[in-house]
Amino acid sequence: FLNLAITADAAISANRTITASGSTINADVEAVSTITGSTYTATISPGESPKSMPTSAVFDYYIANGTPIAYAVLPNSGKIENVLLSHSSTPYGATNQNGIYVISCGNQDVTIRDARIVGTLVLLDAGDGSTITKSVNWQPAVANYPSLLVRGKFTYELDTVALDESKAGVNFNPVGTAYKSVTDVDTADTYPSKLEGLFYASSDVTIKTLNLKGVLVGGNNIDLKAAATLTYDETFKTTPPPGFKEPPVMVLSASSFRQVVD
C-alpha cells in the first residue's frame, strides 16, 4: 500500500506479508508473516495462521451450471459495455435463471464498463489487462453467490460517477430486473457506481479505485494503488457459496461399524 487511505470494517488479511508505505490503514490487519510500514489505526496481528484459499475447483460448479457467452460476441475487443446482464436479460444469447454466465477468454482481455450486472460472471483464462472501469453497478442474482470469478489477473478502477441510463442508452431496470423493487420503461434513471458481492481472482489483483460491499479475494498479490472503501458482508461467511467452503470432515460413529470374525 503506497500513500493511501484504506478503510474497511473487517480485517485485511494476507497469507504472506503486508507492507504499507506512507499510508493510513483504517482496519484490523492480519498476516501470516510480517506487517511493516506506516500508520495502522486498528489492531495488527502478525504470525496468524494461514487462511484457507479456494482451489482450482472453485470454478467447476459455475461452469457446470452457467450459460456460455462466446468471447467473439463481445464487441470492441472484449468489452461488456452499455448493457444489462442479469438472470432475465442479456444481449449475448440465452439467459440463465441464476444469472451465471461463463466466458472463455483465451488469454484475451475483458473490460467491464458502464454496465449493470445482476449475476455471477466467470472469466476463464482472462488476459492480464482485464478490468472493471468507469461506472458499474453490480450485485449477484443469488444472494450468496459470487459476483465475479476470474481465472487470471484482474484490475479494479471504478469511477464514483453514477451509472446513467441516458448516457448508456439502456434501461437498466426493466421488468424482470428490478432495482430496489422498482422497474420502469424509461432511460431516465441513475445508479450508484458500486460493487456488491464476492469478487475473486485466482492470480494478482490491482486496485486503482474501488467501492465494494462484500468480500474481495486475491489468489496471489493484492496491490492497492489508490484509496479504497471496503464494507464487509458476512453473508459469505455464514452461507458460503459453492467452491468457498471446506468439505465436511468425515468421522466414524461407534454404531456405524462392527467387527466381523471369519
C-alpha positions as CSV (number, residue, x, y, z in Angstrom):
1,F,0.0,0.0,0.0
2,L,1.6,3.3,-1.0
3,N,0.4,6.8,0.0
4,L,-3.2,5.6,0.5
5,A,-6.1,5.8,2.9
6,I,-7.7,2.4,3.1
7,T,-10.9,1.9,5.1
8,A,-12.5,-1.4,5.9
9,D,-14.9,-2.6,8.6
10,A,-13.4,-6.1,8.7
11,A,-9.9,-7.4,8.8
12,I,-7.5,-7.1,5.9
13,S,-5.7,-10.5,5.7
14,A,-2.7,-11.8,3.9
15,N,-1.2,-15.3,3.8
16,R,2.2,-13.7,3.4
17,T,3.3,-10.2,4.4
18,I,1.6,-6.8,4.5
19,T,3.6,-3.6,3.8
20,A,2.2,-0.1,3.9
21,S,4.4,2.9,2.8
22,G,3.2,6.4,3.6
23,S,-0.3,5.1,4.1
24,T,-3.1,5.1,6.7
25,I,-4.8,1.7,7.2
26,N,-8.2,2.1,8.9
27,A,-8.8,-1.6,9.6
28,D,-7.6,-4.5,11.6
29,V,-4.7,-6.2,9.8
30,E,-3.7,-9.8,9.9
31,A,-0.7,-11.6,8.2
32,V,1.0,-14.9,8.4
33,S,4.4,-13.2,8.2
34,T,5.3,-9.6,9.0
35,I,3.3,-6.4,9.0
36,T,5.5,-3.4,8.3
37,G,5.2,0.2,7.2
38,S,3.2,3.3,8.1
39,T,0.1,4.2,10.2
40,Y,-2.2,1.4,11.3
41,T,-5.1,2.8,13.3
42,A,-6.5,-0.6,14.5
43,T,-5.2,-3.9,15.6
44,I,-2.3,-5.5,13.8
45,S,-1.7,-9.3,14.1
46,P,1.4,-10.8,12.5
47,G,2.0,-14.5,12.9
48,E,-1.5,-15.6,12.1
49,S,-2.4,-19.0,10.8
50,P,-2.9,-19.1,7.0
51,K,-6.4,-18.7,5.7
52,S,-7.8,-21.5,3.6
53,M,-8.0,-20.4,-0.1
54,P,-10.2,-21.7,-2.9
55,T,-8.7,-24.5,-5.0
56,S,-8.8,-24.6,-8.8
57,A,-12.1,-26.4,-8.5
58,V,-13.7,-23.2,-7.4
59,F,-14.9,-22.6,-10.9
60,D,-16.4,-26.1,-11.5
61,Y,-19.9,-25.5,-10.1
62,Y,-20.4,-22.3,-12.1
63,I,-19.0,-23.8,-15.3
64,A,-21.4,-26.7,-15.0
65,N,-24.4,-24.5,-14.1
66,G,-23.6,-21.4,-16.2
67,T,-24.6,-20.3,-19.6
68,P,-21.6,-19.8,-22.0
69,I,-21.0,-16.4,-23.7
70,A,-18.7,-16.6,-26.7
71,Y,-15.8,-14.2,-26.4
72,A,-16.3,-13.4,-30.1
73,V,-19.7,-11.8,-29.4
74,L,-18.2,-9.2,-27.1
75,P,-17.7,-6.0,-29.2
76,N,-14.7,-3.8,-29.3
77,S,-12.1,-6.3,-28.3
78,G,-13.9,-7.9,-25.4
79,K,-15.9,-5.0,-23.9
80,I,-19.0,-5.6,-21.7
81,E,-20.3,-2.0,-22.1
82,N,-23.7,-0.2,-22.1
83,V,-25.5,-3.4,-21.3
84,L,-27.7,-5.0,-18.7
85,L,-26.6,-8.6,-17.8
86,S,-28.9,-10.4,-15.4
87,H,-30.9,-13.6,-14.9
88,S,-33.6,-12.3,-17.2
89,S,-31.7,-10.0,-19.6
90,T,-28.6,-10.4,-21.8
91,P,-27.6,-9.1,-25.2
92,Y,-25.4,-12.1,-25.8
93,G,-27.8,-15.0,-26.2
94,A,-29.7,-17.3,-23.8
95,T,-30.4,-16.2,-20.3
96,N,-29.5,-18.2,-17.2
97,Q,-32.1,-18.4,-14.3
98,N,-29.4,-17.9,-11.7
99,G,-27.6,-15.2,-13.7
100,I,-24.4,-17.3,-14.1
101,Y,-22.5,-16.5,-17.3
102,V,-19.2,-18.1,-18.4
103,I,-16.7,-16.6,-20.8
104,S,-13.6,-18.5,-22.0
105,C,-11.3,-15.6,-22.8
106,G,-8.4,-17.4,-24.3
107,N,-5.9,-15.1,-22.5
108,Q,-7.6,-12.1,-24.1
109,D,-8.7,-9.0,-22.1
110,V,-12.2,-8.3,-20.9
111,T,-13.2,-4.8,-20.0
112,I,-16.4,-4.2,-18.0
113,R,-17.6,-0.6,-18.0
114,D,-20.8,1.5,-18.0
115,A,-23.0,-1.6,-17.2
116,R,-25.4,-3.0,-14.7
117,I,-24.8,-6.7,-13.8
118,V,-27.2,-8.8,-11.6
119,G,-25.5,-12.1,-11.6
120,T,-22.3,-14.2,-11.5
121,L,-19.8,-13.6,-14.2
122,V,-17.0,-16.2,-14.7
123,L,-13.9,-15.2,-16.8
124,L,-11.7,-18.2,-17.6
125,D,-8.1,-17.6,-18.7
126,A,-8.6,-13.8,-18.7
127,G,-6.0,-11.6,-20.2
128,D,-3.7,-9.7,-17.8
129,G,-5.3,-6.4,-18.8
130,S,-8.9,-7.5,-17.8
131,T,-10.6,-4.8,-15.7
132,I,-13.7,-3.1,-14.3
133,T,-13.6,0.6,-15.1
134,K,-15.9,3.7,-15.4
135,S,-19.3,3.2,-13.9
136,V,-20.7,-0.2,-12.9
137,N,-23.5,-1.3,-10.6
138,W,-23.2,-5.0,-9.7
139,Q,-25.0,-7.4,-7.4
140,P,-25.3,-11.2,-7.6
141,A,-28.6,-12.7,-8.7
142,V,-28.5,-15.3,-6.0
143,A,-27.7,-13.6,-2.6
144,N,-24.8,-15.8,-1.5
145,Y,-23.3,-16.5,-5.0
146,P,-20.1,-14.7,-6.1
147,S,-20.4,-11.8,-8.4
148,L,-17.2,-12.3,-10.2
149,L,-14.8,-15.2,-10.6
150,V,-11.6,-14.7,-12.6
151,R,-9.1,-17.3,-13.6
152,G,-6.2,-15.0,-14.1
153,K,-5.3,-11.4,-13.1
154,F,-7.8,-8.6,-12.6
155,T,-7.8,-4.8,-12.1
156,Y,-10.4,-2.6,-10.4
157,E,-10.6,1.1,-11.5
158,L,-14.2,2.0,-10.6
159,D,-15.4,5.6,-11.1
160,T,-17.5,7.3,-8.4
161,V,-19.7,8.8,-11.2
162,A,-23.2,7.3,-11.2
163,L,-24.2,4.9,-13.9
164,D,-26.5,6.9,-16.2
165,E,-29.2,5.3,-18.3
166,S,-29.5,8.3,-20.6
167,K,-25.8,8.2,-21.4
168,A,-25.7,4.5,-22.0
169,G,-28.9,4.5,-23.9
170,V,-30.1,1.5,-21.9
171,N,-32.9,0.8,-19.5
172,F,-31.1,-0.9,-16.6
173,N,-34.3,-1.7,-14.6
174,P,-36.8,-3.2,-17.0
175,V,-39.5,-5.7,-15.9
176,G,-37.7,-8.8,-14.7
177,T,-34.6,-6.9,-13.3
178,A,-35.8,-4.5,-10.7
179,Y,-33.6,-2.1,-8.9
180,K,-34.7,-1.8,-5.2
181,S,-38.0,-3.4,-6.2
182,V,-38.6,-0.7,-8.9
183,T,-39.0,-1.3,-12.7
184,D,-39.8,1.1,-15.5
185,V,-39.7,1.5,-19.2
186,D,-37.6,4.7,-19.5
187,T,-33.9,5.6,-19.6
188,A,-34.0,8.4,-17.1
189,D,-32.5,6.7,-14.0
190,T,-29.1,6.7,-12.4
191,Y,-27.4,4.1,-10.2
192,P,-24.5,4.3,-7.8
193,S,-21.2,3.0,-9.2
194,K,-20.7,0.3,-6.6
195,L,-19.9,-3.4,-6.4
196,E,-21.7,-5.8,-4.1
197,G,-20.9,-9.5,-3.5
198,L,-17.9,-11.8,-3.5
199,F,-15.2,-10.9,-6.1
200,Y,-12.4,-13.4,-6.6
201,A,-9.4,-13.7,-8.9
202,S,-7.0,-16.6,-8.8
203,S,-3.9,-14.5,-9.5
204,D,-2.8,-10.9,-8.9
205,V,-5.4,-8.2,-8.1
206,T,-4.7,-4.5,-8.7
207,I,-6.9,-1.9,-7.1
208,K,-6.8,1.6,-8.6
209,T,-10.2,2.8,-7.2
210,L,-12.8,0.6,-5.5
211,N,-16.1,0.9,-3.6
212,L,-17.2,-2.6,-2.6
213,K,-19.7,-4.1,-0.2
214,G,-18.9,-7.8,0.2
215,V,-15.6,-9.7,0.1
216,L,-12.6,-9.3,-2.1
217,V,-10.2,-12.3,-2.5
218,G,-7.0,-12.5,-4.5
219,G,-5.1,-15.7,-5.0
220,N,-1.7,-14.0,-5.2
221,N,-0.7,-10.4,-4.6
222,I,-3.2,-7.6,-4.0
223,D,-1.7,-4.2,-5.0
224,L,-3.6,-1.1,-3.8
225,K,-2.7,2.0,-5.8
226,A,-5.5,4.3,-4.6
227,A,-7.9,4.8,-1.8
228,A,-10.4,2.1,-1.3
229,T,-13.6,1.6,0.8
230,L,-14.5,-2.0,1.7
231,T,-17.6,-2.9,3.6
232,Y,-17.8,-6.4,4.8
233,D,-20.9,-8.6,4.2
234,E,-20.9,-11.7,6.4
235,T,-23.3,-13.5,4.1
236,F,-20.3,-15.2,2.5
237,K,-19.1,-16.4,5.9
238,T,-22.5,-17.7,7.2
239,T,-23.7,-19.2,3.9
240,P,-20.6,-19.6,1.7
241,P,-21.2,-20.2,-2.0
242,P,-20.2,-23.4,-3.8
243,G,-16.4,-23.6,-4.0
244,F,-15.8,-21.4,-1.0
245,K,-16.5,-23.8,1.8
246,E,-14.4,-26.7,3.1
247,P,-15.8,-30.2,2.7
248,P,-17.1,-31.7,5.9
249,V,-14.6,-33.9,7.9
250,M,-15.9,-37.5,8.0
251,V,-15.7,-39.2,11.4
252,L,-16.6,-42.7,12.4
253,S,-19.7,-43.3,14.6
254,A,-19.4,-46.1,17.1
255,S,-22.6,-47.6,15.9
256,S,-21.7,-47.5,12.2
257,F,-19.2,-50.4,12.2
258,R,-18.7,-53.8,13.8
259,Q,-16.1,-56.4,13.9
260,V,-16.5,-59.4,11.6
261,V,-14.7,-62.6,12.5
262,D,-14.3,-65.3,9.8
